[in-house]
Amino acid sequence: MKIEEALNNLKHAIESERLAHAYIVVGSPREEGRCLVEQVLSLVFCSAKKKPCGDCRGCLDVREHTHPDIMWVEPQMKSRKISIDQIRDLQKQVFQTSYSGGWKACVLVGADRIGDQAANAFLKTLEEPPKRCIFFLLTDSPQFLLPTVVSRCQAINVASGLLNLPSDLRDKVVDILTHSSAVVSGKRSVITAFGVGERLAGLLGEIKDGIEKEEYQIAEEGSLDEDDDTLDARVSSRYREIRSAIIHALLLWHRDVLMLVCGTDKGLVFRKEAYDCLAKKAEGLTVRAALRNIQTVEEMNRQLERNMPDKTVLDFGFSRLN
Ligand SMILES: [Zn+2]
């Protein structure tokens, strides 16, 4: 779901006083997820008639994370976990009267990074929620939340796929996509197509190594008693998510090309910033070929899901893309 759409739904819920106690916001805790939460909070805490005004004390405090009625709970630096002490602190605060006499809010940033003990304590709060208090659980890995927690929240998914990637990675992926489109659109060359598949496979390898390093480091620093299987599962799940985000981006790319081949106007193109490149690509293709590209990417996705080796799938897939 797009952020504007999610925001509209929530605005409606606020106006009709049908706001849920707790929302799970699926999206990057640093980007689109946080962006949505801040915008909703501006709606709730803005004191102007036309909300959000962006200028009042409320709006400013939301933006700067200094609002006395909003608690931002982030994983601790060292353990990278939300601790039981943080949850106890939160429980104390949510039952105090609000400073502004209105709503209170709690945002758990990276809510999946909550330890079991802390999660169970937090669950109690969700079971008997304080009045006029809204909880946001911000996460890009909702599969790590306790099912009992999930069942007490409404989920909003604003994950934009590619945006979940750190910006340096995102640039690399976009570069590969643009490049693949540019080289293959001229004289079709199997060698360059293989090269692109290889570059993407190489990048995926780098990504996986990075995740592995990070997770093992977190486990070591926080002296968490997670066994290797749990760690491997975490690494593999994060990696698969990024990989599928990249394949999704590839799919959107070819969807854009198909739309242009069919004569759709620029306004409906997903990646407007790459319009020239897409248009050039579309020029040389028939509808049939553009459709076949989409099928090829979908097939690549299925093969990856079936655990075929990344490099084999990408090499073969890219060699078939027109
Ligand atoms: Zn305002």
Boltz pocket constraint, residues with backbone or C-beta under 6 A from the ligand:
constraints:
  - pocket:
      binder: B
      contacts: [[A, 42], [A, 45], [A, 46], [A, 47], [A, 48], [A, 50], [A, 51], [A, 52], [A, 53], [A, 54], [A, 55], [A, 56], [A, 57], [A, 58], [A, 59]]
      max_distance: 6.0
